[in-house]
Amino acid sequence: MIRQLIVTLLVTAPAAFAQDRPPATQIAGAVLALPDSMRAGAKVLGYQGGKLVELRPGANDMICLADNPADSTFQASCYHKSLEPFMARGRALRVQGLKRQAIDSARAAEVKSGALAMPAGPAALYSVFVKNDDFDPVAGLPAGSGALDVIYLPYATTASTGISAQPSDKTPWLMHPGEYRAHVMIPIRN
């Protein structure tokens, strides 16, 4: 059993580290999610040696998370710094091995108890994704890439915002109305 564990670690650990992209490439890919005017000043978190680290300090209120090299697809997300406690807690719970439903339950309980703060006002999240990560982020997003923009509005409802909770690919809609994680989904029109 111990021998099998050692062999597994020796085989998988180097592969994970070898997938790390150079910091400049990770930064270029991470900020693709943001509008052009916000890219230069965003703080960027990325991967070195399989660990999430700060690749670049920020000069504005946005934080970008570089693509995880352990995934076969490319996804980068950027969000307002007021969402960092929520996002960081989700990452910490994933590291502990929790899945989405357990993470949502844990964060909901922590928000309810006051242990986890949510933004006091609207907070944006921008995300881009590509079906595979075999492209050059410095050159920009390839054809066929996708995007998702959301605005977190904790506890917002249809009544308080006038935004429909009916999912739509044509108009903004409110996801998780009335919950701590309520947010407006904004379809990207290409």
Number of C-alpha atoms within 10 A of each C-alpha: 6 7 8 9 10 10 11 11 12 11 11 10 12 12 14 16 16 12 16 20 17 12 18 13 15 24 27 19 26 29 29 25 28 23 9 9 7 14 22 14 16 24 24 25 22 25 23 19 13 18 12 14 13 16 20 17 12 16 12 14 13 24 28 31 26 28 25 21 22 14 12 13 14 22 25 24 24 26 26 20 20 19 20 16 14 18 14 11 16 19 15 12 17 14 10 10 11 15 12 12 9 13 19 15 11 17 22 16 13 15 16 12 10 10 10 15 17 20 18 11 10 16 18 18 22 22 21 22 21 19 12 12 16 10 13 12 19 13 10 11 17 12 7 8 13 16 19 15 20 22 20 25 26 20 14 23 20 15 10 10 11 11 17 17 16 11 12 13 11 10 14 21 22 26 23 17 22 17 14 19 20 19 26 23 21 19 16 13 8 5
